[in-house]
Amino acid sequence: MRFSIYLNPQTRGAEEDVSIIETTVDQAVRATRAGVQGVALTEHHFSGYNTYGNNFMLASHLSSQVPDDTMFLLAVAVPTLHNPMRLAQSCNLLDIMTRGNLIVGFAAGGSPVEYAGLGRDPSVRHEQMMHNLEIMERALDKKPEDPPYEWATAFEKGSLRTRIMPAAYHASRPKFARATQNDEGVLWTGRKGWYLFTARETADVIGPRLKLYTDALAEAGHSQEFIQERLDWSLVQKQVIVRETDEEAVAFARARMEEMGAHQKKSFSMTGDIKDSAHLKSVVGVSPQNPDEFLQRAMIVGGPATVAEQIEAFAGAGVRHMSLLFNFGFMTPAESGRSLDLFLEQVLPRFAPAPAGRLRP
């Protein structure tokens, strides 16, 4: 089992933003220097989630502060919210900054506040995600001598006359992943040969999902070496609370879910005039507004021994990489730092570190 630290802190207001970002950077550096092998960053805007906002920029900043072989995982970037030419450029530049140790994951997103703020129509987010990804890939593959590439999304259009600059560290593009929770998305990802990012499920659900993914990779004709490397860095994401006892951890988790649920409810109440906003409330999957279900499917909670046991259950289901979120639910630095310290000191040493190394081109 290998681990990455997932960075998605929430803010109550502008007065907290600077200290939260400083804490986020400090915890990423501390975790990777203690043996955590990856850093995962997500994309949210305007909603109180992911205080730093720009995952490409923060990943670039962190790349010079963590061990050289640290893997960076964008989990995720939302293609529909980006100009596809700028997205391609950002992916390649970050690939260089991380010395090729990068996997960029993509998903359609699920927050109407974010779509509204960036002037996008959420009712077409899935088809536009796939369309924008196709445009981005074609742009990344274009050579200067090729004819101009005329492209258009639902929101803008352009003509690429030369090529995407810069090129990526190893080739024309970095490694890509798709974040998905359904079988159709898993099959698409395996056939594409991308990494699989998934979350918010129990080990008994994740195991069959990984088998479906593995079978799709094999049916697409990929070698065993290729498949094993994809499984090494595909991920399952969990929100983690570690305390000295199970009882203390669960009590703290329920308090965090109460505040997260109230914030989510308030955020979604602002978007009733946005097209497809009612459906968007359901695409986020399990919600902290249903605490018992959220605790079971989205979280790992307990004393160090219990947390280790829950992680071992995922290892038994075939999971090789877990991306763990410690700072969430409007925690103070001390509150999130306590979980992280207990994990680094008492949980991480129970798992033999997976061999480190750079991604193959």
Phi, psi and chi 1 to 4 in degrees:
 res  aa     phi    psi   chi1   chi2   chi3   chi4
   1 MET       -  133.9  179.4   67.7   73.2      -
   2 ARG  -118.9  161.8   64.9 -173.3   69.4 -168.1
   3 PHE  -132.6  149.0  -59.0   97.9      -      -
   4 SER  -125.7  153.7   57.5      -      -      -
   5 ILE   -95.0  125.9 -178.7  169.1      -      -
   6 TYR   -97.2  125.3 -172.6   87.4      -      -
   7 LEU  -106.5  108.0  -52.7  176.6      -      -
   8 ASN  -153.2   64.7 -175.6   15.6      -      -
   9 PRO   -78.2  148.4   31.8  -35.4      -      -
  10 GLN  -105.3  148.6  -74.9   95.6   59.6      -
  11 THR  -123.0  144.3  179.0      -      -      -
  12 ARG   -88.4  -23.6  -65.8 -175.9 -174.2   88.7
  13 GLY  -177.5  172.6      -      -      -      -
  14 ALA   -59.1  -29.6      -      -      -      -
  15 GLU   -66.1  -17.8   68.8  -79.4   -2.6      -
  16 GLU   -98.5  -15.3  -65.1 -176.9  -16.2      -
  17 ASP   -58.2  -48.5  -68.4   -5.6      -      -
  18 VAL   -62.4  -48.8  171.9      -      -      -
  19 SER   -64.8  -35.1   64.1      -      -      -
  20 ILE   -65.2  -43.1  -73.5  172.8      -      -
  21 ILE   -67.6  -38.8  -68.3  170.5      -      -
  22 GLU   -61.9  -41.4  -70.2  174.6  -15.4      -
  23 THR   -64.3  -41.0  -62.5      -      -      -
  24 THR   -59.7  -46.9  -61.1      -      -      -
  25 VAL   -62.5  -46.9  170.7      -      -      -
  26 ASP   -59.2  -43.1  173.6   73.2      -      -
  27 GLN   -70.2  -35.7  -69.4 -177.3  -11.6      -
  28 ALA   -64.1  -43.4      -      -      -      -
  29 VAL   -66.5  -45.1  172.0      -      -      -
  30 ARG   -61.7  -43.6 -174.5  148.2   46.2   98.9
  31 ALA   -65.9  -45.5      -      -      -      -
  32 THR   -69.1  -33.9   52.1      -      -      -
  33 ARG   -71.8  -19.6  -69.6 -179.9  179.1  175.4
  34 ALA   -89.5   -5.3      -      -      -      -
  35 GLY   122.5   -5.4      -      -      -      -
  36 VAL   -69.1  132.7  170.3      -      -      -
  37 GLN   -94.4   -8.8  -68.5  177.3  -75.8      -
  38 GLY  -144.1  162.3      -      -      -      -
  39 VAL  -126.2  124.4  174.1      -      -      -
  40 ALA  -112.4  133.7      -      -      -      -
  41 LEU  -129.0  144.8  -55.1   98.1      -      -
  42 THR  -116.3  179.3 -171.0      -      -      -
  43 GLU  -125.3  117.6  178.5  177.6    6.1      -
  44 HIS  -143.2  155.3  -71.1  -69.7      -      -
  45 HIS  -141.1  137.4  -51.1  -82.6      -      -
  46 PHE    68.0   -3.3  -38.9  124.4      -      -
  47 SER  -104.2    0.4   60.1      -      -      -
  48 GLY    90.6  -14.9      -      -      -      -
  49 TYR   -92.1  152.3  -77.4   81.9      -      -
  50 ASN    51.4   72.4 -175.9   16.1      -      -
  51 THR   -54.2  -33.4  -51.4      -      -      -
  52 TYR   -75.5  -20.0   52.9   84.0      -      -
  53 GLY    74.6  -56.1      -      -      -      -
  54 ASN  -102.8   99.6 -170.3  -40.1      -      -
  55 ASN   -71.0  -30.5   48.9    1.9      -      -
  56 PHE   -65.0  -43.6  -74.7   94.5      -      -
  57 MET   -67.6  -43.6 -173.1  176.4  -70.1      -
  58 LEU   -68.2  -38.5 -175.6   58.4      -      -
  59 ALA   -61.2  -40.8      -      -      -      -
  60 SER   -62.3  -42.0 -178.6      -      -      -
  61 HIS   -62.4  -43.9  172.8   70.0      -      -
  62 LEU   -70.5  -26.0  -73.5  169.3      -      -
  63 SER   -60.0  -26.0   66.3      -      -      -
  64 SER   -90.6   -2.8   64.3      -      -      -
  65 GLN  -112.3  -12.5  -58.9 -169.5   53.5      -
  66 VAL  -107.5  166.8  -61.2      -      -      -
  67 PRO   -54.0  147.8  -28.2   36.0      -      -
  68 ASP   -59.5  -29.3  -75.4  -12.8      -      -
  69 ASP   -94.0   11.5   59.0   -3.9      -      -
  70 THR   -63.3  131.6  -60.8      -      -      -
  71 MET   -86.7  136.6 -149.0   60.6   69.4      -
  72 PHE  -107.2  133.4  -78.3   83.6      -      -
  73 LEU  -129.6  119.9  -50.6  110.3      -      -
  74 LEU   -90.2  111.9  -61.9 -165.4      -      -
  75 ALA  -131.8   67.2      -      -      -      -
  76 VAL  -146.7  179.6  -65.1      -      -      -
  77 ALA  -103.1  147.1      -      -      -      -
  78 VAL  -108.5   99.4 -178.2      -      -      -
  79 PRO   -56.2  -36.0  -25.3   34.7      -      -
  80 THR   -63.6  -22.8  -44.5      -      -      -
  81 LEU   -89.0    0.9  -57.8 -178.9      -      -
  82 HIS  -119.9  153.1  -68.6  -98.3      -      -
  83 ASN   -70.1  125.5  175.1  -65.1      -      -
  84 PRO   -64.2  -28.0   18.9  -30.2      -      -
  85 MET   -70.6  -42.7  -59.2  -62.8  108.4      -
  86 ARG   -67.8  -35.5  -66.2  -64.0  -61.2  -88.3
  87 LEU   -62.8  -45.0 -179.1   59.2      -      -
  88 ALA   -60.3  -43.6      -      -      -      -
  89 GLN   -62.5  -44.0 -175.6 -178.9   45.7      -
  90 SER   -63.7  -41.2  -64.5      -      -      -
  91 CYS   -59.9  -46.9  -71.7      -      -      -
  92 ASN   -68.4  -41.0  -81.2    0.6      -      -
  93 LEU   -63.8  -43.4  178.8   57.5      -      -
  94 LEU   -65.6  -33.8 -175.8   56.7      -      -
  95 ASP   -60.3  -38.9 -164.0   48.0      -      -
  96 ILE   -69.1  -44.9  -67.5  171.0      -      -
  97 MET   -62.3  -30.8  -62.2  -59.8  -68.2      -
  98 THR   -96.3   10.0   59.0      -      -      -
  99 ARG    58.3   37.5  -61.5  163.3  -67.0  -82.1
 100 GLY    82.8    1.2      -      -      -      -
 101 ASN   -93.2   69.2  -70.0  -46.0      -      -
 102 LEU  -147.0  136.3  173.3   68.0      -      -
 103 ILE  -127.4  121.8  -57.1  170.9      -      -
 104 VAL  -100.0  116.0 -177.3      -      -      -
 105 GLY   -96.6  151.1      -      -      -      -
 106 PHE  -128.2  145.9  -58.5  106.4      -      -
 107 ALA  -155.0  168.7      -      -      -      -
 108 ALA   -82.7  -14.6      -      -      -      -
 109 GLY    78.2  166.2      -      -      -      -
 110 GLY  -150.6   20.0      -      -      -      -
 111 SER  -112.4  116.8  171.1      -      -      -
 112 PRO   -64.7  -28.6   20.6  -31.2      -      -
 113 VAL   -60.9  -39.6  169.7      -      -      -
 114 GLU   -71.5  -43.8  -61.9  174.3   24.8      -
 115 TYR   -62.6  -40.8  -87.8   80.0      -      -
 116 ALA   -64.2  -45.1      -      -      -      -
 117 GLY   -64.6  -31.3      -      -      -      -
 118 LEU  -100.2   10.5  -69.7  167.2      -      -
 119 GLY    69.7   36.4      -      -      -      -
 120 ARG  -116.2  152.6  -61.3  -63.9 -164.2 -106.5
 121 ASP   -93.9  110.2  177.5   -2.2      -      -
 122 PRO   -69.2  -16.7   24.6  -33.9      -      -
 123 SER   -70.0  -15.6   69.3      -      -      -
 124 VAL  -115.8   21.3  -64.6      -      -      -
 125 ARG   -64.1  -38.1   66.5 -169.1  175.2  -77.7
 126 HIS   -70.2  -50.4  -72.4  -69.3      -      -
 127 GLU   -65.5  -34.4   50.3  -94.8   47.9      -
 128 GLN   -72.7  -32.1  -78.8  -57.5  -53.8      -
 129 MET   -59.1  -49.3  176.8 -174.7   75.4      -
 130 MET   -65.1  -40.3  -55.8  -52.9  -70.1      -
 131 HIS   -65.0  -44.7 -178.6   58.8      -      -
 132 ASN   -65.7  -36.6  -73.9   15.2      -      -
 133 LEU   -63.4  -41.7  -75.5  175.5      -      -
 134 GLU   -61.8  -43.8 -179.2 -177.9   -4.2      -
 135 ILE   -61.2  -46.5  -69.4  171.7      -      -
 136 MET   -60.8  -44.4 -176.3 -169.0   69.8      -
 137 GLU   -64.1  -42.4  -72.6 -168.6  -85.2      -
 138 ARG   -64.6  -36.8  -70.1 -175.7   63.9 -179.2
 139 ALA   -66.7  -40.8      -      -      -      -
 140 LEU   -64.0  -31.1  -75.1  166.7      -      -
 141 ASP   -86.8   -9.9  -69.1  -20.0      -      -
 142 LYS   -70.7  136.8 -175.2 -173.5  178.3  -54.9
 143 LYS  -101.5  154.9  -63.1  177.7  175.0   58.4
 144 PRO   -56.2  -33.1  -25.0   33.8      -      -
 145 GLU   -81.3   -8.9   61.4  -90.3   20.5      -
 146 ASP   -69.3  158.0  -67.9  -21.4      -      -
 147 PRO   -60.4  158.9  -19.4   30.1      -      -
 148 PRO   -55.0  141.1  -25.9   34.6      -      -
 149 TYR   -99.9  109.6  172.9   41.4      -      -
 150 GLU   -89.7  123.8  -50.5  -66.5  -24.9      -
 151 TRP  -131.2  155.8   60.9  -89.9      -      -
 152 ALA  -154.3  134.7      -      -      -      -
 153 THR  -107.7 -175.2   71.5      -      -      -
 154 ALA   -68.6  -11.7      -      -      -      -
 155 PHE  -120.8  -19.9  -47.5  107.5      -      -
 156 GLU  -163.2  172.6   53.5 -164.0  -26.6      -
 157 LYS  -150.4  166.5   62.0 -177.3  179.2  179.2
 158 GLY  -169.2 -177.9      -      -      -      -
 159 SER  -139.4  113.4  176.0      -      -      -
 160 LEU   -89.2  112.0  178.7   61.9      -      -
 161 ARG   -93.0  -26.6  -52.6  -60.3  173.5   89.6
 162 THR  -114.3  -97.5   55.9      -      -      -
 163 ARG  -157.1  169.2   65.7  176.7  176.6   92.2
 164 ILE   -75.9  129.6  -65.8  -62.7      -      -
 165 MET  -124.0  136.8  -62.8  175.2   59.7      -
 166 PRO   -81.1  171.6   33.6  -37.5      -      -
 167 ALA   -71.7  163.5      -      -      -      -
 168 ALA   -74.3  175.9      -      -      -      -
 169 TYR   -64.2  -45.8 -170.8   80.3      -      -
 170 HIS  -100.2  -34.5  -70.3  -55.7      -      -
 171 ALA  -152.9 -149.7      -      -      -      -
 172 SER   -80.5  -13.0   65.6      -      -      -
 173 ARG  -154.5  157.8   62.3  176.6   73.3  175.8
 174 PRO   -79.9 -176.2   27.9  -32.3      -      -
 175 LYS   -76.5  145.9  -55.7  -66.3 -173.3 -176.0
 176 PHE  -121.9  156.7  -70.1  147.6      -      -
 177 ALA  -139.9  162.1      -      -      -      -
 178 ARG  -123.9  135.9 -178.8  174.8  174.8 -175.4
 179 ALA   -94.6  123.7      -      -      -      -
 180 THR  -153.5  155.3 -176.3      -      -      -
 181 GLN  -119.9    3.6  -60.1  -79.3   78.5      -
 182 ASN  -125.9  161.1   60.3   67.4      -      -
 183 ASP   -63.0  -39.2  -71.5   -7.6      -      -
 184 GLU   -59.9  -44.3 -179.9 -175.9   -2.1      -
 185 GLY   -66.7  -37.3      -      -      -      -
 186 VAL   -63.0  -45.5  170.8      -      -      -
 187 LEU   -63.2  -44.4  -70.9  170.4      -      -
 188 TRP   -57.4  -44.1 -175.9   94.8      -      -
 189 THR   -65.0  -44.4  -54.6      -      -      -
 190 GLY   -64.4  -44.2      -      -      -      -
 191 ARG   -63.8  -32.3  -69.5  165.2 -177.5  160.1
 192 LYS   -75.0  -22.0 -168.6   82.5  168.1  170.1
 193 GLY    81.6   18.1      -      -      -      -
 194 TRP   -89.8  166.2  -71.3    8.9      -      -
 195 TYR   -73.7  155.2  -61.1   83.4      -      -
 196 LEU  -109.2  123.9  175.0   66.8      -      -
 197 PHE  -110.2  130.3  -68.5  173.6      -      -
 198 THR  -148.7  169.6 -167.3      -      -      -
 199 ALA  -165.8  177.5      -      -      -      -
 200 ARG    53.3   46.6  -66.1 -171.1  172.0 -176.1
 201 GLU  -148.7  162.5  -89.5  -58.3   -6.8      -
 202 THR   -83.1  165.6   54.5      -      -      -
 203 ALA   -61.3  -34.1      -      -      -      -
 204 ASP   -70.9  -19.1   61.7  -29.6      -      -
 205 VAL   -89.2  -39.5  173.6      -      -      -
 206 ILE   -65.5  -38.0  -65.0  -64.9      -      -
 207 GLY   -55.6  -55.9      -      -      -      -
 208 PRO   -60.8  -32.8  -25.9   35.0      -      -
 209 ARG   -64.7  -41.6 -173.9  174.1  -66.6  169.3
 210 LEU   -67.3  -35.4  -77.6  176.9      -      -
 211 LYS   -65.7  -42.2 -175.9  179.5 -173.9  -52.7
 212 LEU   -59.7  -42.4 -176.7   65.9      -      -
 213 TYR   -63.9  -46.5  169.9   63.8      -      -
 214 THR   -61.4  -43.7  -56.5      -      -      -
 215 ASP   -62.7  -39.2  -69.8  -14.4      -      -
 216 ALA   -65.9  -39.3      -      -      -      -
 217 LEU   -60.8  -44.6  -74.0  167.3      -      -
 218 ALA   -65.9  -43.4      -      -      -      -
 219 GLU   -65.3  -24.8  -70.8  167.3    8.0      -
 220 ALA   -79.4   -2.9      -      -      -      -
 221 GLY    91.3   13.5      -      -      -      -
 222 HIS   -77.0  147.9  -64.1  -65.7      -      -
 223 SER   -70.9  163.1   69.3      -      -      -
 224 GLN   -63.1  -37.1  -83.9  -58.2  -53.8      -
 225 GLU   -62.6  -43.8 -178.4 -177.1   19.2      -
 226 PHE   -62.1  -45.5 -178.2   96.4      -      -
 227 ILE   -62.6  -44.4  -68.1  170.7      -      -
 228 GLN   -64.1  -38.1  -65.5  -52.8  -49.9      -
 229 GLU   -68.0  -36.5 -162.9  -84.4  -23.8      -
 230 ARG   -64.2  -40.0  -71.4  -52.4 -175.8  -96.7
 231 LEU   -68.2  -31.5  -68.4  172.0      -      -
 232 ASP   -60.5  -36.5  -78.7  -15.1      -      -
 233 TRP  -116.5   -0.9  -77.8  106.9      -      -
 234 SER   -63.1  156.3  -69.2      -      -      -
 235 LEU  -138.2  156.8   66.6   81.5      -      -
 236 VAL  -119.4  127.5  173.6      -      -      -
 237 GLN  -101.5  138.0 -173.9  -94.0  -35.7      -
 238 LYS  -139.6  147.6  -69.1  -74.6  179.3  177.6
 239 GLN   -91.7  131.6  -65.5  172.0 -131.2      -
 240 VAL  -123.6  134.2 -179.4      -      -      -
 241 ILE  -129.3  121.6  -68.0  174.4      -      -
 242 VAL  -117.3  129.8 -166.7      -      -      -
 243 ARG  -135.1  175.6  -70.0  -65.9 -176.3  -94.7
 244 GLU   -62.9  -33.4  -79.8   75.3    7.7      -
 245 THR  -128.2  158.6   67.4      -      -      -
 246 ASP   -61.8  -42.1  -67.7   -8.5      -      -
 247 GLU   -62.6  -44.0  -66.2   76.4   14.6      -
 248 GLU   -64.7  -40.3 -176.7 -175.4   -0.8      -
 249 ALA   -65.2  -44.4      -      -      -      -
 250 VAL   -66.2  -41.1  170.2      -      -      -
 251 ALA   -62.2  -42.6      -      -      -      -
 252 PHE   -67.1  -38.9 -175.1   71.4      -      -
 253 ALA   -61.3  -43.0      -      -      -      -
 254 ARG   -65.9  -35.7  -70.1 -167.6  176.9  -82.5
 255 ALA   -65.2  -39.4      -      -      -      -
 256 ARG   -67.0  -40.9  -60.0  -82.6   59.5   74.5
 257 MET   -64.4  -35.6  -76.5 -173.5  -74.2      -
 258 GLU   -62.1  -44.5 -176.5  175.2  -13.5      -
 259 GLU   -71.2  -39.6 -172.6  157.5    0.3      -
 260 MET   -63.5  -41.9  -70.3  167.9   62.3      -
 261 GLY   -63.5  -41.3      -      -      -      -
 262 ALA   -64.8  -40.0      -      -      -      -
 263 HIS   -65.6  -43.4  175.2   83.1      -      -
 264 GLN   -61.9  -43.7 -175.6 -173.2   70.8      -
 265 LYS   -61.2  -42.8 -166.5  172.0 -177.8  179.1
 266 LYS   -64.8  -42.2  178.9 -179.0  177.5 -178.2
 267 SER   -62.8  -46.0  177.4      -      -      -
 268 PHE   -70.4  -24.8  -81.9   98.4      -      -
 269 SER   -69.4  -16.1   71.9      -      -      -
 270 MET   -83.2   -2.9  -59.5  176.5 -176.5      -
 271 THR  -125.4   24.2   56.6      -      -      -
 272 GLY   -64.9  -19.4      -      -      -      -
 273 ASP   -89.5   -0.3   59.9  -33.4      -      -
 274 ILE   -90.5  134.7  -61.9  171.8      -      -
 275 LYS   -56.7  134.3 -171.2 -178.1  -65.7 -174.5
 276 ASP    68.8   15.0 -152.4   32.4      -      -
 277 SER   -64.6  -32.6   62.2      -      -      -
 278 ALA   -64.0  -41.8      -      -      -      -
 279 HIS   -68.6  -34.8  177.0   64.0      -      -
 280 LEU   -61.1  -26.5  -82.6  164.9      -      -
 281 LYS   -64.9  -23.9  -65.2 -179.4 -178.2 -179.8
 282 SER   -96.9  -20.2   66.0      -      -      -
 283 VAL   -74.6  -13.5  -58.6      -      -      -
 284 VAL   -73.2   -3.9  -65.6      -      -      -
 285 GLY    77.6 -144.9      -      -      -      -
 286 VAL   -63.4  139.3   60.0      -      -      -
 287 SER  -119.5  146.2  166.2      -      -      -
 288 PRO   -63.7  -12.1   21.9  -32.3      -      -
 289 GLN   -70.9  -12.7  -65.4 -179.3   54.1      -
 290 ASN  -116.3   81.4 -173.6  -23.1      -      -
 291 PRO   -57.7  -42.3  -22.1   32.5      -      -
 292 ASP   -64.4  -43.9  -69.0  -22.8      -      -
 293 GLU   -67.1  -40.7 -173.9 -178.6   30.1      -
 294 PHE   -62.8  -43.7 -164.4   85.0      -      -
 295 LEU   -60.5  -41.2 -170.4   63.6      -      -
 296 GLN   -72.4  -41.1  179.1 -172.5   20.8      -
 297 ARG  -100.8  -30.2  -68.5  170.1   57.2 -173.4
 298 ALA  -103.4  -13.7      -      -      -      -
 299 MET  -125.9  157.6  -57.7 -174.7   75.6      -
 300 ILE  -122.2  118.4  -68.9  177.7      -      -
 301 VAL  -138.1  136.1  175.9      -      -      -
 302 GLY   154.3 -173.8      -      -      -      -
 303 GLY   -71.2  171.0      -      -      -      -
 304 PRO   -54.6  -42.5  -29.4   37.1      -      -
 305 ALA   -65.8  -41.5      -      -      -      -
 306 THR   -66.1  -41.8  -62.8      -      -      -
 307 VAL   -61.5  -43.7  167.1      -      -      -
 308 ALA   -61.9  -40.4      -      -      -      -
 309 GLU   -62.9  -41.5  -71.9  172.0    6.6      -
 310 GLN   -66.2  -38.1  -67.2  179.2   49.8      -
 311 ILE   -66.1  -40.6  -68.5  171.0      -      -
 312 GLU   -61.5  -31.8  -74.8  164.9   -1.8      -
 313 ALA   -63.7  -38.4      -      -      -      -
 314 PHE   -70.9  -38.2  -78.2   93.9      -      -
 315 ALA   -60.3  -40.1      -      -      -      -
 316 GLY   -64.8  -24.4      -      -      -      -
 317 ALA   -86.9    0.8      -      -      -      -
 318 GLY   102.9    3.6      -      -      -      -
 319 VAL   -76.5  131.3  176.1      -      -      -
 320 ARG  -111.1  -11.7  -57.4 -176.8 -173.0 -179.3
 321 HIS  -145.6  124.2  169.3 -151.0      -      -
 322 MET  -118.6  133.8  -62.3 -167.7   76.1      -
 323 SER  -104.8  116.7 -169.1      -      -      -
 324 LEU  -112.3  128.1  -55.5 -179.0      -      -
 325 LEU  -102.0  118.4  171.9   58.2      -      -
 326 PHE  -105.0  -28.3  -64.5   94.1      -      -
 327 ASN  -109.7   99.6 -172.5    8.0      -      -
 328 PHE  -156.9  173.8   60.4   92.6      -      -
 329 GLY    63.6   32.0      -      -      -      -
 330 PHE    61.5   39.6  -49.8   98.2      -      -
 331 MET   -74.2  153.4  -66.7 -176.6 -169.1      -
 332 THR   -78.0  162.3   65.9      -      -      -
 333 PRO   -55.4  -37.8  -28.1   36.5      -      -
 334 ALA   -66.1  -39.5      -      -      -      -
 335 GLU   -67.9  -47.8  -72.1  169.2  -21.6      -
 336 SER   -71.1  -35.8   59.6      -      -      -
 337 GLY   -63.7  -31.0      -      -      -      -
 338 ARG   -64.7  -44.6 -171.6  176.9  176.3 -166.1
 339 SER   -62.5  -45.4  -85.6      -      -      -
 340 LEU   -62.8  -44.1  179.5   59.7      -      -
 341 ASP   -62.3  -45.6  -72.5  -17.7      -      -
 342 LEU   -63.5  -37.1  -75.8  168.6      -      -
 343 PHE   -64.9  -49.1  175.7   82.4      -      -
 344 LEU   -64.3  -36.4  -64.2  176.2      -      -
 345 GLU   -85.7  -34.9  -65.2  166.1    4.3      -
 346 GLN  -121.1  -14.4  -61.1 -172.0   38.2      -
 347 VAL  -107.3  -51.1  179.6      -      -      -
 348 LEU   -53.7  -42.1 -175.7   62.5      -      -
 349 PRO   -63.8  -16.3  -23.9   35.8      -      -
 350 ARG   -75.2  -13.3  -59.0  176.7 -172.8 -130.9
 351 PHE  -113.8  122.9  -64.0   88.0      -      -
 352 ALA   -62.3  130.6      -      -      -      -
 353 PRO   -64.0  136.2   23.0  -31.8      -      -
 354 ALA   -70.2  150.7      -      -      -      -
 355 PRO   -54.6  130.6  -22.3   32.2      -      -
 356 ALA   -82.9  162.0      -      -      -      -
 357 GLY   160.4  162.5      -      -      -      -
 358 ARG   -80.1  157.6  -58.8 -177.8 -171.2  -82.6
 359 LEU   -69.2  141.8  -67.2  173.7      -      -
 360 ARG   -72.7  146.5  -64.8 -177.5 -179.8   87.1
 361 PRO   -67.0      -   21.9  -31.0      -      -
